Amino acid sequence: FDAGNPNSTTLTLLRDLPKHKELAEISAVETMARRSDGSVFPVLFSLTTFPWHGELYFLATLIDISKRKKAEQSLQLINQELAQRVEERTQALRQAQEQLIESSKMAA
C-alpha cells in the first residue's frame, strides 16, 4: 500500500479495520507499496483476522511481486512478437497460394 498517499484504498482499508471486525480475510489483492526511499513497487496484499486471548488481531502480509510482474511483461511482449510473426507468415502463405492459383489458371 502507498503509506505516503493518504487516499490510498489499501491504506484507508487498514485504517478502518477496527470498524470492520466482520472481515475475516482478504486474499491476494494486487496493489502498490512504497519503499522507504520513495520508490513504488507491486505487492500482493493479504489480510487475515484471528482471535487471541479474547482480542481480535489482524495479520497483514505484503509480498513483493516485482519479479513476477517483469516476467509477465516479458511473456506478453514475446506473445505479441509471436502473434506478429504468425500473421506475417500467414500473409506470405496466402500470397503464395494466390500466386499458385494464378499460375495454374494461366497454364490451363
Phi and psi restraints in degrees (value plus and minus 20) as a CYANA .aco file:
   2 ASP   PHI    -112.5   -72.5
   2 ASP   PSI      71.2   111.2
   3 ALA   PHI     -84.1   -44.1
   3 ALA   PSI     -41.3    -1.3
   4 GLY   PHI    -102.8   -62.8
   4 GLY   PSI     -27.8    12.2
   5 ASN   PHI    -131.8   -91.8
   5 ASN   PSI      85.2   125.2
   6 PRO   PHI     -84.0   -44.0
   6 PRO   PSI     -35.4     4.6
   7 ASN   PHI    -115.2   -75.2
   7 ASN   PSI     -16.1    23.9
   8 SER   PHI     -78.4   -38.4
   8 SER   PSI     109.2   149.2
   9 THR   PHI     -79.7   -39.7
   9 THR   PSI     -63.4   -23.4
  10 THR   PHI     -86.0   -46.0
  10 THR   PSI     -62.9   -22.9
  11 LEU   PHI     -83.5   -43.5
  11 LEU   PSI     -61.3   -21.3
  12 THR   PHI     -80.7   -40.7
  12 THR   PSI     -63.3   -23.3
  13 LEU   PHI     -80.1   -40.1
  13 LEU   PSI     -65.4   -25.4
  14 LEU   PHI     -83.4   -43.4
  14 LEU   PSI     -60.0   -20.0
  15 ARG   PHI     -84.4   -44.4
  15 ARG   PSI     -55.2   -15.2
  16 ASP   PHI    -109.5   -69.5
  16 ASP   PSI     -16.7    23.3
  17 LEU   PHI     -74.5   -34.5
  17 LEU   PSI     -64.6   -24.6
  18 PRO   PHI     -77.1   -37.1
  18 PRO   PSI     -46.0    -6.0
  19 LYS   PHI     -98.3   -58.3
  19 LYS   PSI     -38.6     1.4
  20 HIS   PHI    -138.6   -98.6
  20 HIS   PSI      38.8    78.8
  21 LYS   PHI     -86.3   -46.3
  21 LYS   PSI     -36.7     3.3
  22 GLU   PHI     -93.3   -53.3
  22 GLU   PSI     -33.5     6.5
  23 LEU   PHI     -87.0   -47.0
  23 LEU   PSI      98.2   138.2
  24 ALA   PHI    -114.6   -74.6
  24 ALA   PSI     -55.4   -15.4
  25 GLU   PHI    -184.1  -144.1
  25 GLU   PSI     123.0   163.0
  26 ILE   PHI    -144.3  -104.3
  26 ILE   PSI      99.6   139.6
  27 SER   PHI    -129.0   -89.0
  27 SER   PSI     104.4   144.4
  28 ALA   PHI      28.7    68.7
  28 ALA   PSI      44.5    84.5
  29 VAL   PHI    -119.1   -79.1
  29 VAL   PSI     107.2   147.2
  30 GLU   PHI    -101.2   -61.2
  30 GLU   PSI     110.7   150.7
  31 THR   PHI    -170.2  -130.2
  31 THR   PSI    -193.7  -153.7
  32 MET   PHI    -134.4   -94.4
  32 MET   PSI     126.4   166.4
  33 ALA   PHI    -144.6  -104.6
  33 ALA   PSI     139.5   179.5
  34 ARG   PHI    -137.4   -97.4
  34 ARG   PSI     108.9   148.9
  35 ARG   PHI     -97.4   -57.4
  35 ARG   PSI     147.6   187.6
  36 SER   PHI     -83.1   -43.1
  36 SER   PSI     -43.7    -3.7
  37 ASP   PHI    -103.2   -63.2
  37 ASP   PSI     -20.7    19.3
  38 GLY   PHI      75.7   115.7
  38 GLY   PSI     -31.4     8.6
  39 SER   PHI     -93.3   -53.3
  39 SER   PSI     129.5   169.5
  40 VAL   PHI    -128.3   -88.3
  40 VAL   PSI     122.6   162.6
  41 PHE   PHI    -167.6  -127.6
  41 PHE   PSI     134.4   174.4
  42 PRO   PHI     -98.4   -58.4
  42 PRO   PSI     120.4   160.4
  43 VAL   PHI    -155.2  -115.2
  43 VAL   PSI     140.5   180.5
  44 LEU   PHI    -124.9   -84.9
  44 LEU   PSI      98.9   138.9
  45 PHE   PHI    -125.7   -85.7
  45 PHE   PSI     110.4   150.4
  46 SER   PHI    -153.4  -113.4
  46 SER   PSI     131.4   171.4
  47 LEU   PHI    -160.5  -120.5
  47 LEU   PSI     113.6   153.6
  48 THR   PHI    -152.4  -112.4
  48 THR   PSI     122.5   162.5
  49 THR   PHI    -126.0   -86.0
  49 THR   PSI     128.6   168.6
  50 PHE   PHI    -173.4  -133.4
  50 PHE   PSI     122.9   162.9
  51 PRO   PHI    -103.3   -63.3
  51 PRO   PSI     125.6   165.6
  52 TRP   PHI    -172.7  -132.7
  52 TRP   PSI     100.3   140.3
  53 HIS   PHI      32.1    72.1
  53 HIS   PSI      23.5    63.5
  54 GLY   PHI      59.7    99.7
  54 GLY   PSI     -20.3    19.7
  55 GLU   PHI    -131.8   -91.8
  55 GLU   PSI     133.0   173.0
  56 LEU   PHI    -117.7   -77.7
  56 LEU   PSI     106.4   146.4
  57 TYR   PHI    -137.0   -97.0
  57 TYR   PSI     136.4   176.4
  58 PHE   PHI    -137.9   -97.9
  58 PHE   PSI     114.8   154.8
  59 LEU   PHI    -136.8   -96.8
  59 LEU   PSI      94.1   134.1
  60 ALA   PHI    -127.4   -87.4
  60 ALA   PSI     117.8   157.8
  61 THR   PHI    -146.2  -106.2
  61 THR   PSI     120.3   160.3
  62 LEU   PHI    -143.0  -103.0
  62 LEU   PSI     105.9   145.9
  63 ILE   PHI    -136.7   -96.7
  63 ILE   PSI     104.2   144.2
  64 ASP   PHI     -87.8   -47.8
  64 ASP   PSI      99.2   139.2
  65 ILE   PHI    -133.5   -93.5
  65 ILE   PSI       6.5    46.5
  66 SER   PHI     -78.1   -38.1
  66 SER   PSI     -66.2   -26.2
  67 LYS   PHI     -84.2   -44.2
  67 LYS   PSI     -60.6   -20.6
  68 ARG   PHI     -83.8   -43.8
  68 ARG   PSI     -61.9   -21.9
  69 LYS   PHI     -83.9   -43.9
  69 LYS   PSI     -60.3   -20.3
  70 LYS   PHI     -83.7   -43.7
  70 LYS   PSI     -61.4   -21.4
  71 ALA   PHI     -84.1   -44.1
  71 ALA   PSI     -60.6   -20.6
  72 GLU   PHI     -82.0   -42.0
  72 GLU   PSI     -62.2   -22.2
  73 GLN   PHI     -84.1   -44.1
  73 GLN   PSI     -61.5   -21.5
  74 SER   PHI     -82.3   -42.3
  74 SER   PSI     -64.6   -24.6
  75 LEU   PHI     -82.5   -42.5
  75 LEU   PSI     -60.4   -20.4
  76 GLN   PHI     -83.0   -43.0
  76 GLN   PSI     -62.7   -22.7
  77 LEU   PHI     -84.0   -44.0
  77 LEU   PSI     -63.9   -23.9
  78 ILE   PHI     -81.3   -41.3
  78 ILE   PSI     -63.2   -23.2
  79 ASN   PHI     -83.2   -43.2
  79 ASN   PSI     -59.8   -19.8
  80 GLN   PHI     -84.3   -44.3
  80 GLN   PSI     -63.7   -23.7
  81 GLU   PHI     -83.7   -43.7
  81 GLU   PSI     -61.2   -21.2
  82 LEU   PHI     -83.7   -43.7
  82 LEU   PSI     -63.6   -23.6
  83 ALA   PHI     -81.7   -41.7
  83 ALA   PSI     -59.4   -19.4
  84 GLN   PHI     -83.9   -43.9
  84 GLN   PSI     -63.7   -23.7
  85 ARG   PHI     -84.8   -44.8
  85 ARG   PSI     -59.8   -19.8
  86 VAL   PHI     -82.7   -42.7
  86 VAL   PSI     -63.3   -23.3
  87 GLU   PHI     -83.0   -43.0
  87 GLU   PSI     -63.3   -23.3
  88 GLU   PHI     -82.8   -42.8
  88 GLU   PSI     -62.8   -22.8
  89 ARG   PHI     -89.6   -49.6
  89 ARG   PSI     -56.6   -16.6
  90 THR   PHI     -83.5   -43.5
  90 THR   PSI     -62.2   -22.2
  91 GLN   PHI     -83.9   -43.9
  91 GLN   PSI     -61.7   -21.7
  92 ALA   PHI     -83.4   -43.4
  92 ALA   PSI     -59.9   -19.9
  93 LEU   PHI     -85.4   -45.4
  93 LEU   PSI     -59.4   -19.4
  94 ARG   PHI     -81.5   -41.5
  94 ARG   PSI     -64.6   -24.6
  95 GLN   PHI     -83.7   -43.7
  95 GLN   PSI     -62.2   -22.2
  96 ALA   PHI     -83.8   -43.8
  96 ALA   PSI     -59.6   -19.6
  97 GLN   PHI     -85.1   -45.1
  97 GLN   PSI     -62.7   -22.7
  98 GLU   PHI     -82.8   -42.8
  98 GLU   PSI     -59.9   -19.9
  99 GLN   PHI     -84.8   -44.8
  99 GLN   PSI     -60.0   -20.0
 100 LEU   PHI     -84.0   -44.0
 100 LEU   PSI     -61.4   -21.4
 101 ILE   PHI     -82.9   -42.9
 101 ILE   PSI     -64.9   -24.9
 102 GLU   PHI     -83.2   -43.2
 102 GLU   PSI     -62.8   -22.8
 103 SER   PHI     -82.3   -42.3
 103 SER   PSI     -61.7   -21.7
 104 SER   PHI     -91.0   -51.0
 104 SER   PSI     -50.0   -10.0
 105 LYS   PHI     -88.3   -48.3
 105 LYS   PSI     -60.5   -20.5
 106 MET   PHI     -89.0   -49.0
 106 MET   PSI     -55.0   -15.0
 107 ALA   PHI     -92.6   -52.6
 107 ALA   PSI     -44.5    -4.5
